[in-house]
Amino acid sequence: MSINWIKVFIAALFEVIWVIGLKHADGFWTWAGTTVAIIISFMGLIMAGKKLPIGTVYAVFVGLGTAGTVISEILFFGEPFKMSKILLIILLLVGVIGLKLVTKENVKKGTDS
């Protein structure tokens, strides 16, 4: 796995943080943290998108972010556990992993590599 895919995974992790922050932030520091998470998330997405196929990068980013957000809400915020949610998340992750596996990693050479 290249550094660019690691950037996508880190960006997705910060996506989970900022999405949860949008729901639960209630003061200056929580909103500041949410804002920082948004910036880190999108910077990682933009940097990876310059080197990898953007369609696949975005699908992986959103898929991992969605799965991470749903799982976090269940684990940390009392969202009801439903087996149907878990099965659908698994299906989503299978699709995301499949997209990553079938996408050739034609890293673009550029001045900012």
Chimera marker file (.cmm) of the C-alpha trace (Angstrom):
<marker_set name="trace">
<marker id="1" x="0.000" y="0.000" z="0.000" r="1" g="1" b="0" radius="0.5"/>
<marker id="2" x="1.378" y="3.364" z="-0.974" r="1" g="1" b="0" radius="0.5"/>
<marker id="3" x="1.625" y="6.489" z="1.119" r="1" g="1" b="0" radius="0.5"/>
<marker id="4" x="-1.211" y="7.960" z="-0.936" r="1" g="1" b="0" radius="0.5"/>
<marker id="5" x="-3.645" y="5.252" z="0.182" r="1" g="1" b="0" radius="0.5"/>
<marker id="6" x="-2.517" y="5.813" z="3.756" r="1" g="1" b="0" radius="0.5"/>
<marker id="7" x="-3.466" y="9.482" z="3.258" r="1" g="1" b="0" radius="0.5"/>
<marker id="8" x="-6.942" y="8.364" z="2.170" r="1" g="1" b="0" radius="0.5"/>
<marker id="9" x="-7.342" y="6.192" z="5.282" r="1" g="1" b="0" radius="0.5"/>
<marker id="10" x="-6.169" y="9.006" z="7.559" r="1" g="1" b="0" radius="0.5"/>
<marker id="11" x="-8.504" y="11.431" z="5.784" r="1" g="1" b="0" radius="0.5"/>
<marker id="12" x="-11.395" y="8.994" z="6.335" r="1" g="1" b="0" radius="0.5"/>
<marker id="13" x="-10.514" y="8.717" z="10.028" r="1" g="1" b="0" radius="0.5"/>
<marker id="14" x="-10.662" y="12.498" z="10.370" r="1" g="1" b="0" radius="0.5"/>
<marker id="15" x="-13.915" y="12.483" z="8.400" r="1" g="1" b="0" radius="0.5"/>
<marker id="16" x="-15.435" y="10.315" z="11.131" r="1" g="1" b="0" radius="0.5"/>
<marker id="17" x="-14.181" y="12.790" z="13.739" r="1" g="1" b="0" radius="0.5"/>
<marker id="18" x="-15.609" y="15.859" z="12.031" r="1" g="1" b="0" radius="0.5"/>
<marker id="19" x="-18.951" y="14.254" z="11.198" r="1" g="1" b="0" radius="0.5"/>
<marker id="20" x="-19.376" y="13.283" z="14.850" r="1" g="1" b="0" radius="0.5"/>
<marker id="21" x="-18.177" y="16.763" z="15.792" r="1" g="1" b="0" radius="0.5"/>
<marker id="22" x="-20.891" y="18.372" z="13.670" r="1" g="1" b="0" radius="0.5"/>
<marker id="23" x="-23.500" y="16.540" z="15.712" r="1" g="1" b="0" radius="0.5"/>
<marker id="24" x="-21.982" y="16.797" z="19.175" r="1" g="1" b="0" radius="0.5"/>
<marker id="25" x="-19.968" y="20.058" z="19.230" r="1" g="1" b="0" radius="0.5"/>
<marker id="26" x="-21.388" y="22.590" z="21.652" r="1" g="1" b="0" radius="0.5"/>
<marker id="27" x="-18.605" y="24.990" z="22.572" r="1" g="1" b="0" radius="0.5"/>
<marker id="28" x="-15.660" y="26.861" z="21.142" r="1" g="1" b="0" radius="0.5"/>
<marker id="29" x="-13.090" y="24.074" z="21.609" r="1" g="1" b="0" radius="0.5"/>
<marker id="30" x="-15.287" y="21.306" z="20.225" r="1" g="1" b="0" radius="0.5"/>
<marker id="31" x="-16.113" y="23.445" z="17.197" r="1" g="1" b="0" radius="0.5"/>
<marker id="32" x="-12.425" y="24.324" z="16.800" r="1" g="1" b="0" radius="0.5"/>
<marker id="33" x="-11.537" y="20.617" z="16.906" r="1" g="1" b="0" radius="0.5"/>
<marker id="34" x="-14.246" y="19.858" z="14.352" r="1" g="1" b="0" radius="0.5"/>
<marker id="35" x="-12.891" y="22.569" z="12.061" r="1" g="1" b="0" radius="0.5"/>
<marker id="36" x="-9.329" y="21.222" z="12.344" r="1" g="1" b="0" radius="0.5"/>
<marker id="37" x="-10.604" y="17.703" z="11.570" r="1" g="1" b="0" radius="0.5"/>
<marker id="38" x="-12.398" y="19.017" z="8.454" r="1" g="1" b="0" radius="0.5"/>
<marker id="39" x="-9.218" y="20.715" z="7.238" r="1" g="1" b="0" radius="0.5"/>
<marker id="40" x="-7.024" y="17.645" z="7.853" r="1" g="1" b="0" radius="0.5"/>
<marker id="41" x="-9.595" y="15.359" z="6.255" r="1" g="1" b="0" radius="0.5"/>
<marker id="42" x="-9.944" y="17.348" z="3.061" r="1" g="1" b="0" radius="0.5"/>
<marker id="43" x="-6.219" y="18.066" z="2.772" r="1" g="1" b="0" radius="0.5"/>
<marker id="44" x="-5.545" y="14.325" z="2.884" r="1" g="1" b="0" radius="0.5"/>
<marker id="45" x="-8.249" y="13.714" z="0.294" r="1" g="1" b="0" radius="0.5"/>
<marker id="46" x="-6.902" y="16.442" z="-1.992" r="1" g="1" b="0" radius="0.5"/>
<marker id="47" x="-3.277" y="15.264" z="-1.695" r="1" g="1" b="0" radius="0.5"/>
<marker id="48" x="-4.201" y="11.643" z="-2.440" r="1" g="1" b="0" radius="0.5"/>
<marker id="49" x="-6.494" y="12.695" z="-5.296" r="1" g="1" b="0" radius="0.5"/>
<marker id="50" x="-3.585" y="14.396" z="-7.042" r="1" g="1" b="0" radius="0.5"/>
<marker id="51" x="-1.752" y="11.079" z="-7.310" r="1" g="1" b="0" radius="0.5"/>
<marker id="52" x="-4.504" y="8.431" z="-7.469" r="1" g="1" b="0" radius="0.5"/>
<marker id="53" x="-7.736" y="8.047" z="-9.494" r="1" g="1" b="0" radius="0.5"/>
<marker id="54" x="-10.080" y="10.536" z="-7.850" r="1" g="1" b="0" radius="0.5"/>
<marker id="55" x="-13.242" y="8.468" z="-8.347" r="1" g="1" b="0" radius="0.5"/>
<marker id="56" x="-11.804" y="5.546" z="-6.437" r="1" g="1" b="0" radius="0.5"/>
<marker id="57" x="-10.200" y="7.791" z="-3.823" r="1" g="1" b="0" radius="0.5"/>
<marker id="58" x="-13.505" y="9.516" z="-3.148" r="1" g="1" b="0" radius="0.5"/>
<marker id="59" x="-15.447" y="6.240" z="-3.007" r="1" g="1" b="0" radius="0.5"/>
<marker id="60" x="-12.977" y="4.769" z="-0.503" r="1" g="1" b="0" radius="0.5"/>
<marker id="61" x="-12.965" y="7.996" z="1.537" r="1" g="1" b="0" radius="0.5"/>
<marker id="62" x="-16.756" y="8.209" z="1.762" r="1" g="1" b="0" radius="0.5"/>
<marker id="63" x="-17.231" y="4.473" z="2.298" r="1" g="1" b="0" radius="0.5"/>
<marker id="64" x="-14.754" y="4.275" z="5.147" r="1" g="1" b="0" radius="0.5"/>
<marker id="65" x="-16.080" y="7.494" z="6.639" r="1" g="1" b="0" radius="0.5"/>
<marker id="66" x="-19.647" y="6.235" z="6.523" r="1" g="1" b="0" radius="0.5"/>
<marker id="67" x="-18.769" y="2.885" z="8.060" r="1" g="1" b="0" radius="0.5"/>
<marker id="68" x="-16.622" y="4.519" z="10.733" r="1" g="1" b="0" radius="0.5"/>
<marker id="69" x="-19.318" y="7.024" z="11.633" r="1" g="1" b="0" radius="0.5"/>
<marker id="70" x="-22.038" y="4.388" z="11.981" r="1" g="1" b="0" radius="0.5"/>
<marker id="71" x="-19.792" y="2.121" z="14.061" r="1" g="1" b="0" radius="0.5"/>
<marker id="72" x="-18.687" y="5.049" z="16.262" r="1" g="1" b="0" radius="0.5"/>
<marker id="73" x="-22.281" y="6.091" z="16.878" r="1" g="1" b="0" radius="0.5"/>
<marker id="74" x="-23.118" y="2.536" z="17.967" r="1" g="1" b="0" radius="0.5"/>
<marker id="75" x="-20.042" y="2.138" z="20.184" r="1" g="1" b="0" radius="0.5"/>
<marker id="76" x="-19.810" y="5.581" z="21.766" r="1" g="1" b="0" radius="0.5"/>
<marker id="77" x="-23.147" y="7.360" z="21.498" r="1" g="1" b="0" radius="0.5"/>
<marker id="78" x="-25.843" y="4.777" z="22.179" r="1" g="1" b="0" radius="0.5"/>
<marker id="79" x="-27.141" y="4.341" z="18.650" r="1" g="1" b="0" radius="0.5"/>
<marker id="80" x="-29.181" y="1.117" z="18.564" r="1" g="1" b="0" radius="0.5"/>
<marker id="81" x="-27.272" y="-1.938" z="17.338" r="1" g="1" b="0" radius="0.5"/>
<marker id="82" x="-29.025" y="-3.592" z="14.414" r="1" g="1" b="0" radius="0.5"/>
<marker id="83" x="-27.643" y="-6.563" z="12.567" r="1" g="1" b="0" radius="0.5"/>
<marker id="84" x="-29.018" y="-5.114" z="9.317" r="1" g="1" b="0" radius="0.5"/>
<marker id="85" x="-26.766" y="-2.036" z="9.780" r="1" g="1" b="0" radius="0.5"/>
<marker id="86" x="-23.723" y="-4.195" z="10.344" r="1" g="1" b="0" radius="0.5"/>
<marker id="87" x="-24.469" y="-6.348" z="7.284" r="1" g="1" b="0" radius="0.5"/>
<marker id="88" x="-24.921" y="-3.249" z="5.136" r="1" g="1" b="0" radius="0.5"/>
<marker id="89" x="-21.653" y="-1.764" z="6.430" r="1" g="1" b="0" radius="0.5"/>
<marker id="90" x="-19.902" y="-5.035" z="5.574" r="1" g="1" b="0" radius="0.5"/>
<marker id="91" x="-21.407" y="-4.887" z="2.085" r="1" g="1" b="0" radius="0.5"/>
<marker id="92" x="-20.256" y="-1.287" z="1.734" r="1" g="1" b="0" radius="0.5"/>
<marker id="93" x="-16.720" y="-2.154" z="2.859" r="1" g="1" b="0" radius="0.5"/>
<marker id="94" x="-16.567" y="-5.112" z="0.470" r="1" g="1" b="0" radius="0.5"/>
<marker id="95" x="-17.408" y="-2.721" z="-2.358" r="1" g="1" b="0" radius="0.5"/>
<marker id="96" x="-14.822" y="-0.175" z="-1.206" r="1" g="1" b="0" radius="0.5"/>
<marker id="97" x="-12.107" y="-2.820" z="-0.858" r="1" g="1" b="0" radius="0.5"/>
<marker id="98" x="-13.066" y="-4.230" z="-4.251" r="1" g="1" b="0" radius="0.5"/>
<marker id="99" x="-12.738" y="-0.812" z="-5.863" r="1" g="1" b="0" radius="0.5"/>
<marker id="100" x="-9.318" y="-0.340" z="-4.346" r="1" g="1" b="0" radius="0.5"/>
<marker id="101" x="-8.167" y="-3.789" z="-5.455" r="1" g="1" b="0" radius="0.5"/>
<marker id="102" x="-9.251" y="-3.374" z="-9.082" r="1" g="1" b="0" radius="0.5"/>
<marker id="103" x="-7.868" y="0.152" z="-9.444" r="1" g="1" b="0" radius="0.5"/>
<marker id="104" x="-4.422" y="0.364" z="-10.939" r="1" g="1" b="0" radius="0.5"/>
<marker id="105" x="-2.129" y="2.521" z="-8.903" r="1" g="1" b="0" radius="0.5"/>
<marker id="106" x="-0.872" y="4.766" z="-11.667" r="1" g="1" b="0" radius="0.5"/>
<marker id="107" x="0.716" y="7.370" z="-9.480" r="1" g="1" b="0" radius="0.5"/>
<marker id="108" x="1.090" y="10.608" z="-11.433" r="1" g="1" b="0" radius="0.5"/>
<marker id="109" x="4.548" y="12.046" z="-11.431" r="1" g="1" b="0" radius="0.5"/>
<marker id="110" x="4.538" y="15.739" z="-10.715" r="1" g="1" b="0" radius="0.5"/>
<marker id="111" x="6.438" y="18.590" z="-9.255" r="1" g="1" b="0" radius="0.5"/>
<marker id="112" x="4.906" y="18.160" z="-5.794" r="1" g="1" b="0" radius="0.5"/>
<marker id="113" x="5.717" y="14.496" z="-5.206" r="1" g="1" b="0" radius="0.5"/>
<link id1="1" id2="2" r="1" g="1" b="0" radius="0.2"/>
<link id1="2" id2="3" r="1" g="1" b="0" radius="0.2"/>
<link id1="3" id2="4" r="1" g="1" b="0" radius="0.2"/>
<link id1="4" id2="5" r="1" g="1" b="0" radius="0.2"/>
<link id1="5" id2="6" r="1" g="1" b="0" radius="0.2"/>
<link id1="6" id2="7" r="1" g="1" b="0" radius="0.2"/>
<link id1="7" id2="8" r="1" g="1" b="0" radius="0.2"/>
<link id1="8" id2="9" r="1" g="1" b="0" radius="0.2"/>
<link id1="9" id2="10" r="1" g="1" b="0" radius="0.2"/>
<link id1="10" id2="11" r="1" g="1" b="0" radius="0.2"/>
<link id1="11" id2="12" r="1" g="1" b="0" radius="0.2"/>
<link id1="12" id2="13" r="1" g="1" b="0" radius="0.2"/>
<link id1="13" id2="14" r="1" g="1" b="0" radius="0.2"/>
<link id1="14" id2="15" r="1" g="1" b="0" radius="0.2"/>
<link id1="15" id2="16" r="1" g="1" b="0" radius="0.2"/>
<link id1="16" id2="17" r="1" g="1" b="0" radius="0.2"/>
<link id1="17" id2="18" r="1" g="1" b="0" radius="0.2"/>
<link id1="18" id2="19" r="1" g="1" b="0" radius="0.2"/>
<link id1="19" id2="20" r="1" g="1" b="0" radius="0.2"/>
<link id1="20" id2="21" r="1" g="1" b="0" radius="0.2"/>
<link id1="21" id2="22" r="1" g="1" b="0" radius="0.2"/>
<link id1="22" id2="23" r="1" g="1" b="0" radius="0.2"/>
<link id1="23" id2="24" r="1" g="1" b="0" radius="0.2"/>
<link id1="24" id2="25" r="1" g="1" b="0" radius="0.2"/>
<link id1="25" id2="26" r="1" g="1" b="0" radius="0.2"/>
<link id1="26" id2="27" r="1" g="1" b="0" radius="0.2"/>
<link id1="27" id2="28" r="1" g="1" b="0" radius="0.2"/>
<link id1="28" id2="29" r="1" g="1" b="0" radius="0.2"/>
<link id1="29" id2="30" r="1" g="1" b="0" radius="0.2"/>
<link id1="30" id2="31" r="1" g="1" b="0" radius="0.2"/>
<link id1="31" id2="32" r="1" g="1" b="0" radius="0.2"/>
<link id1="32" id2="33" r="1" g="1" b="0" radius="0.2"/>
<link id1="33" id2="34" r="1" g="1" b="0" radius="0.2"/>
<link id1="34" id2="35" r="1" g="1" b="0" radius="0.2"/>
<link id1="35" id2="36" r="1" g="1" b="0" radius="0.2"/>
<link id1="36" id2="37" r="1" g="1" b="0" radius="0.2"/>
<link id1="37" id2="38" r="1" g="1" b="0" radius="0.2"/>
<link id1="38" id2="39" r="1" g="1" b="0" radius="0.2"/>
<link id1="39" id2="40" r="1" g="1" b="0" radius="0.2"/>
<link id1="40" id2="41" r="1" g="1" b="0" radius="0.2"/>
<link id1="41" id2="42" r="1" g="1" b="0" radius="0.2"/>
<link id1="42" id2="43" r="1" g="1" b="0" radius="0.2"/>
<link id1="43" id2="44" r="1" g="1" b="0" radius="0.2"/>
<link id1="44" id2="45" r="1" g="1" b="0" radius="0.2"/>
<link id1="45" id2="46" r="1" g="1" b="0" radius="0.2"/>
<link id1="46" id2="47" r="1" g="1" b="0" radius="0.2"/>
<link id1="47" id2="48" r="1" g="1" b="0" radius="0.2"/>
<link id1="48" id2="49" r="1" g="1" b="0" radius="0.2"/>
<link id1="49" id2="50" r="1" g="1" b="0" radius="0.2"/>
<link id1="50" id2="51" r="1" g="1" b="0" radius="0.2"/>
<link id1="51" id2="52" r="1" g="1" b="0" radius="0.2"/>
<link id1="52" id2="53" r="1" g="1" b="0" radius="0.2"/>
<link id1="53" id2="54" r="1" g="1" b="0" radius="0.2"/>
<link id1="54" id2="55" r="1" g="1" b="0" radius="0.2"/>
<link id1="55" id2="56" r="1" g="1" b="0" radius="0.2"/>
<link id1="56" id2="57" r="1" g="1" b="0" radius="0.2"/>
<link id1="57" id2="58" r="1" g="1" b="0" radius="0.2"/>
<link id1="58" id2="59" r="1" g="1" b="0" radius="0.2"/>
<link id1="59" id2="60" r="1" g="1" b="0" radius="0.2"/>
<link id1="60" id2="61" r="1" g="1" b="0" radius="0.2"/>
<link id1="61" id2="62" r="1" g="1" b="0" radius="0.2"/>
<link id1="62" id2="63" r="1" g="1" b="0" radius="0.2"/>
<link id1="63" id2="64" r="1" g="1" b="0" radius="0.2"/>
<link id1="64" id2="65" r="1" g="1" b="0" radius="0.2"/>
<link id1="65" id2="66" r="1" g="1" b="0" radius="0.2"/>
<link id1="66" id2="67" r="1" g="1" b="0" radius="0.2"/>
<link id1="67" id2="68" r="1" g="1" b="0" radius="0.2"/>
<link id1="68" id2="69" r="1" g="1" b="0" radius="0.2"/>
<link id1="69" id2="70" r="1" g="1" b="0" radius="0.2"/>
<link id1="70" id2="71" r="1" g="1" b="0" radius="0.2"/>
<link id1="71" id2="72" r="1" g="1" b="0" radius="0.2"/>
<link id1="72" id2="73" r="1" g="1" b="0" radius="0.2"/>
<link id1="73" id2="74" r="1" g="1" b="0" radius="0.2"/>
<link id1="74" id2="75" r="1" g="1" b="0" radius="0.2"/>
<link id1="75" id2="76" r="1" g="1" b="0" radius="0.2"/>
<link id1="76" id2="77" r="1" g="1" b="0" radius="0.2"/>
<link id1="77" id2="78" r="1" g="1" b="0" radius="0.2"/>
<link id1="78" id2="79" r="1" g="1" b="0" radius="0.2"/>
<link id1="79" id2="80" r="1" g="1" b="0" radius="0.2"/>
<link id1="80" id2="81" r="1" g="1" b="0" radius="0.2"/>
<link id1="81" id2="82" r="1" g="1" b="0" radius="0.2"/>
<link id1="82" id2="83" r="1" g="1" b="0" radius="0.2"/>
<link id1="83" id2="84" r="1" g="1" b="0" radius="0.2"/>
<link id1="84" id2="85" r="1" g="1" b="0" radius="0.2"/>
<link id1="85" id2="86" r="1" g="1" b="0" radius="0.2"/>
<link id1="86" id2="87" r="1" g="1" b="0" radius="0.2"/>
<link id1="87" id2="88" r="1" g="1" b="0" radius="0.2"/>
<link id1="88" id2="89" r="1" g="1" b="0" radius="0.2"/>
<link id1="89" id2="90" r="1" g="1" b="0" radius="0.2"/>
<link id1="90" id2="91" r="1" g="1" b="0" radius="0.2"/>
<link id1="91" id2="92" r="1" g="1" b="0" radius="0.2"/>
<link id1="92" id2="93" r="1" g="1" b="0" radius="0.2"/>
<link id1="93" id2="94" r="1" g="1" b="0" radius="0.2"/>
<link id1="94" id2="95" r="1" g="1" b="0" radius="0.2"/>
<link id1="95" id2="96" r="1" g="1" b="0" radius="0.2"/>
<link id1="96" id2="97" r="1" g="1" b="0" radius="0.2"/>
<link id1="97" id2="98" r="1" g="1" b="0" radius="0.2"/>
<link id1="98" id2="99" r="1" g="1" b="0" radius="0.2"/>
<link id1="99" id2="100" r="1" g="1" b="0" radius="0.2"/>
<link id1="100" id2="101" r="1" g="1" b="0" radius="0.2"/>
<link id1="101" id2="102" r="1" g="1" b="0" radius="0.2"/>
<link id1="102" id2="103" r="1" g="1" b="0" radius="0.2"/>
<link id1="103" id2="104" r="1" g="1" b="0" radius="0.2"/>
<link id1="104" id2="105" r="1" g="1" b="0" radius="0.2"/>
<link id1="105" id2="106" r="1" g="1" b="0" radius="0.2"/>
<link id1="106" id2="107" r="1" g="1" b="0" radius="0.2"/>
<link id1="107" id2="108" r="1" g="1" b="0" radius="0.2"/>
<link id1="108" id2="109" r="1" g="1" b="0" radius="0.2"/>
<link id1="109" id2="110" r="1" g="1" b="0" radius="0.2"/>
<link id1="110" id2="111" r="1" g="1" b="0" radius="0.2"/>
<link id1="111" id2="112" r="1" g="1" b="0" radius="0.2"/>
<link id1="112" id2="113" r="1" g="1" b="0" radius="0.2"/>
</marker_set>
